[in-house]
Every structure is written in C-alpha cells, then in structure tokens.
C-alpha cells in the first residue's frame, strides 16, 4: 500500500532518525549485503522532507528495479537542506562501504568537495547531480566531477519571463533564494533577475529561504510587510513557494501578489490550477537521479560520455496553469 505524501514524509523522518544513529557497520552491511559482482551505486540526496527528492528517490528505485541485474542501489538523504555535516558523514560511510559509484546532490557546492575528493581517491566514480559543485574549489583540489543536470539559470529565466507578462514595468518584486552557498540557488536567482531586468521590474529584496516551506513563509511575510507595494514573489523552489502562498494569504493579499516557484512538485499542482501559483519549472525529478546513475554506469564500463565542459545538460521546461 502506498502511503499518502504526508504519511511518506513521517515514515522518511522516522527512517532518517534511525539512520542518524545507525552504527557504521550496519550502514556498511546495507551497502555490501549483495555478494554479486554487480556495481554498487550510492545515491546521496538532500532533504527527504522535500517532495522533489522523494520523487527523485522513487525514480531511482524504479529504475534499479527495472535493471536489477545491472547494479545495486543504496539511497540516502539528509534531514534538511542545510545539513551539510550529516551529508559528509553519509559520503564517508559510502567510502567505507566500498561502493563503486557515488551520485550526489550536494547540500553545499563547496563544503562537499573535500569528501568527494576522498571518495575519488578511494577509486569511487563520482557524478554530481541537482546542484553543481563549485568549479574553482574542484580545480583547487585537482579533480573534475561531471555534472548531470539542467540549466537552472535558463529554467528560472523562463519562469521569470512568464511572470513578467502579468506585471507592469516598474513593479516591485522579491526573490526568495535557496541556500545561498549552493550553485543552483545562485543560478536560479540569476535567471529570475535576468527576466526581471529585461522586463524593467524592480527587485527590491533577495533573501534566503533555505529551500524550506517555513523559512520561505517567514521571508515572504517579512518582504510583504516591508514592501507594501510588492507585486510578486519569485521562489527558488516550490517548497518556498508554498510558504510564500501562505504568507500572501495571511497578509490579505491573495490575488494581488503573484507567486512563482521551481521544481513542479505534486503539492503545487492544485495551486497552479487555481492561480495561487502562477508558474514553475519542471526539471523532471523522477529522472534526475536516473540521468546520473546512467552516466555513472557508463563510466564504470569505461564508455565515453558526451559532455560540454564537464556538463551533461538535462531538460527543464516551463509549467503554467493546466
């Protein structure tokens, strides 16, 4: 029986809590309990409290089930989007477990690089998904890691351009950014600003909502209070957009302040339909990890991968009212 989304979140939260205190030997056993010669691929994601990453994990598990004779999968996620320390710990566990490949959506574009180098030094093939590792930090460590993912700036620009058509030049807007030390947050903010600048909108505030509903809500509420003439809020992901929608309603400005997001999670689909959220970008969560796993398996086989400057670009599309 498939639990409803809320039930799945509770189950994941309980599992995460157990994993956090799981002995290293138990985690190692989880990764090494299959004695076959199939490669073991570790998928390390960000917060499993975010529907986007749950969908990513489901897609990866479904893919592994279809290709069970080709590889084994170990999936892990952290408690919240900024739990960098625990994500580093998970990667270290995967090194001890001697997985063959690591597919990672790093919580921080810079802080994860040292442990990723450690994994590569141990002979593990590493693929970067979702949030691109900082090129300068990678270079300083003397390593290169392929990035498999969408052009976040392009996706955010598409959303911003659609929003701009509903506004008037000179209108005030606010940007709710993800974790500011992550490349994808920076790129989405840049894409939003590209669109707003081109349309002659006035970006009055850019603040981090840490990718989370509650923080997104608090940031949106503060912006609405400080800028009473605000006409729109551009959220770097749909979780923060959900928080922004609640803040707009609480401020008595439903229908007066437009909200856009990014990710196209299921939770916002009713809001797209009734207009509470104007637009989002779909980067195909169910395929995100799969794209990375496919690339990792190719590299393990010694096959050539097609990339441009170390990037294998995946699709991103504008999503509006159905």
N, C-alpha and C positions, 0 to 999 in steps of 0.2 A: 504493500500500500504506500502510495506516495503522499508524504505529509504536505499540507499547505505551506506556503512560503514562511509564515510566522513560525510554524512548528519546526521547519527545517532550520531556521535561524537558532531556535532554542537548542535543538539537537547539536548543531555545529558548535554553539557556545559551550555546551557541556563537554563535547569531544575535545575542543580546544583546551579547556581547563584541565582535562585528563592528560592530554598530550604535554601540556606545560610542565607537569610533574612526572612524566613518564621517564623511567630510567633509560639511560643512553643505550643499555643493552637491549631493551625492549624495542626501541626505535630501530636499532641495528638489525634485530631479528625480523622486524616488519619488512625491511628493505631486502633482506637476504634469505627469506624463508623459501624461496624457489630455487631449487638446485640445478635448474636447467642452464643452458648456455645462452639463453636469451638475454639481450642487454636490459639493464635496469635503468629506467628513466625516472628521475625525480622532478616533479613539478612543484615549485615553491612560489606561492602566490602571496598577494597582500591580504587585506582583511576579508575573512569569510563572513563577516557581518554585512558585507556589501553584496547585493544580489548579483552584480556584474561578475564577481569572482566565483560565486556559487555556480553561475551559469557556465563560466569558463571551466570549472572543475567537472561539471556534469558532461560537458562536451568532450573533455579529455578522457573521462572514464568510458564514455560510449565508444569513442574511437579505439581505445585499448581493447575493449570487449570484441570489437569487430576484427581486431588484428592481434588477438591473444597469442597467436603462435609466433609473433614477430618481436614482442617486447613486453616487459613487465612495467607497471606504473606504480610509483609511490607519490601521493599528493599530500601537500602540507599547506597550511595558511596561518597567518598571524592573527592576533586578537583584534587589532585595529590598524588603521592605515599608517600610523607613525611608529609602530612597534618594531623599530629597526633592530634593536638589540636581540629580540627573540628570533627575527628572521635570520640574523647572522648565526645564531645558535643552531637553527634548523639546518642551514647550509653546512655548518661544521659537523653536524650529525650525519648528513648525507655523505660527507667525505669519509668519515669513519666507516660508514656502511658500504663504502666502495661501489657506489652507483656508477654506471658508465656515462651517463649524461645528466646534466642539470639544466632544466628550462625554468628560468626565473623572471618574475615580475618584481623588480626590486622596489622596496619601500623608500629608498633614498638613492639618488643617482650617483652619489659619491661614496657614501659610507659603506656600501656593499662591495666596492671594488677590491679591497684587500682580501676579503674571504673568498671572493671569486677567483682571485689570483692563486690563492692557496688551493682551491679546487682544481684549477688548471694545472698547477704544479704536481698535483696528485694524479694527473692523467685523465681527468674528467673533462668531457666535452661540454662546453657551456654555451647556451643560447639565451639571449636576452629578449624578453617579450614585454609588451604593455608600456613600460616606462624605460626609456633609453638611458643606459649608463653614460656618465659624463666622459666624452672623448678625451679631454685633456687629462683626466685622472687615469683613465685606461692607459694612455700614452706614457704617463709618468711611471706606471708600473711595468711598462714594456709588454703589454698584452693587447690583443684585439679580440673582441667578442661580437659575433654577428647579432644585429638587431632585426627581429622579425616583428613587424607591426605597422600600424597605419601612420599616415602623416597627420599628426594631431593638430598642427597649425592649419592645415588645409581643412580638416573637419570642422574646427571651431570657426574658421572664416565662413564656411558655408552656412553654419547656424547663424552667425552674426549678420551676414548679408540678408538672410531671410527676415530676421528681426527688423533690420533697418528699413525694410519696405513698409513696415507697420508704424514707423515713427516719423518724426519731422526733424529736419536738420536743426541742430542746436539743442535737442532734447538731452536731458541728463540721464546717464545710465551708470550702474555699478557692476563691477566684476567680482564674483566670489570665486577665488582661486583655490586649487587643491593644495597639497603640501608644497610649499614654495621651493623646497630643495629638490623637487623632482622635475625631470626634464619635460614629462608630458604636461604637468601643470603649467610650466613656463610657456610651452608651445601653444597650449590652448588659450592662455591669456593673450599671447602674441597674436593668435588668429582672431580672437574677439576684437582686439584693438585695431588690427588691420581693417576689419569690416567697419568698425565704428568711426575710425579716422576717415576712411574713404567716403562714408556717408555723412560726415561732418556732425557726428554726435559728440557729446561732451562726457568723457569718462571722469566722473567726479571722485570715484573711490575704487581701489582694488585691495581686497583683504582676503586672507586665507581662511577657508572653512574646513581645512584638513580632510577634505573628501567626505566628511561625515554629515549626517542629517542634522543632528543637534547643533553642531558648530556652524553649519550653513544657516540654520534658522537664526542663531544669535547674531551672526554677521549681517544677515539680511535685515533683521529687526533694527540693528544699530544704524544701518545705512538709511533705512526708511525714516527713522527718527531724525537723523542729522540732515538729510536732504529731502525735504517735504515735496519737492518738485520732481523727484525721481520718476522716470517713466518705464524703466526696465531693469531687470537683474539678469546677468549672464553668469550661469553657474558652470564651473568646470567639470562637474559630473552630475548625474541625475539624483544621487543621494542628497547633495547640497541643494539641488533644485527643489526636491521635496520639502526640505527645510524652508526654502525661500517662499514656496507657495503658502505654507502655514503662517509665515511672518506677514505676508501680504494680506492674508485673510484677517489675521489678528489686528492688523493696523487699519482695517476697514477700507482697504484699497483693492479688493478683488475686482478684476476687470479694468482697473485703472493703471496697474503696474504689471507689465508683461514679464514673463519668466521663460528662459530657455535653459536647456541642460546639455548633457553629452553622455552617451552610452546606450540609450534606448532600452533600459531595463523594463521588465514587465510592470513594475509598480507605477510607472508614469503613464502607461498607455491609456487608462481612463481619463487622465488629466490632459493628454494630447487631444483626446476625443471631445472633451467639453471646453477646451481652451484655457484651462488653468496653466498649462504649459504650452507654449507656442510651437516649439521645435526642439529637436535633439539631434544627435549624430549617432548613427549605428556603425560600430566597428566590429560587429559580429562576434560577440563574446564567446559563443559556443565554439567558434573556430579559432579563437586567438591562441589558446594553448596548443591546439592541434597543428596549426601552422608551425609553431616552434618545435613540437615533437617530430613532425615530418622532417624538418631541417636537421634536427639532431640525429635522427636515424640515418639520413643520407650521409652526414659527416662520419658517423661511426662505420659506415660501409666504405668510406673513402671516396664517395661520389662527389662530384663538383657541384657547388651550389651557386646559383646565379644571384649576384648582389651588386648594388651600386654603392661604392664607398662603404661597404660593410653593412648595408641596409637592404633587407628584403621587404619591400613595401606591400602591405595588405590593404584590402578595401576599406573605405569609410564613406558613408552616404548620409545625406540629409534626410531626416524623418519629420514629417509635419502631420497635421490632422488627417486621420484616415478617411 
